[in-house]
Amino acid sequence: FITKCLMLLIPFFAIILKIFYPKQVFYNQIIYLVHNHIAVLIIITLSLLISSLGLIPDSPIVIVPIIFVLSSIYILLSSYKFYLDNRFNTVIKYCLSFVAYVVFFWIILNFITITYMAFGQVYEFIFFG
């Protein structure tokens, strides 16, 4: 469900970023968001791989903060470089957009869960082939 939510979230989040950065073209926002989502998924995969190798404890209390910090650093640096904004504005806009992202993610995750519970097999056929 999580990867489906991430892909459904990209256009909504591009609209949010369009509010913060009105000079950017919409499709550039989409490409930037796809890039960031792929980077976060790579960070998650590498963190879980390192955890399974026993290099860090296999506990969500350890893994989730590592993923959050690495992802936040990556997104902040990429935002600073992509939007060419000053550091203070980049951090403020990141914090505000992060809150909006979490809210939209929660809404879409609930929507997918409710539709899956309501439609079951039809839903699996449409979304999972």
ABEGO torsion letter per residue (X at the ends): XAAAAAAAAAAAAAAAAAAABAABBAAAAAAAAAAAAAAAAAAAAAAAAAAAAGABBBBAAAAAAAAAAAAAAAAAAAAAAAAGBBAAAAAAAAAAAAAAAAAAAAAAAAAAAAAAAAAEAAAAAAAAX
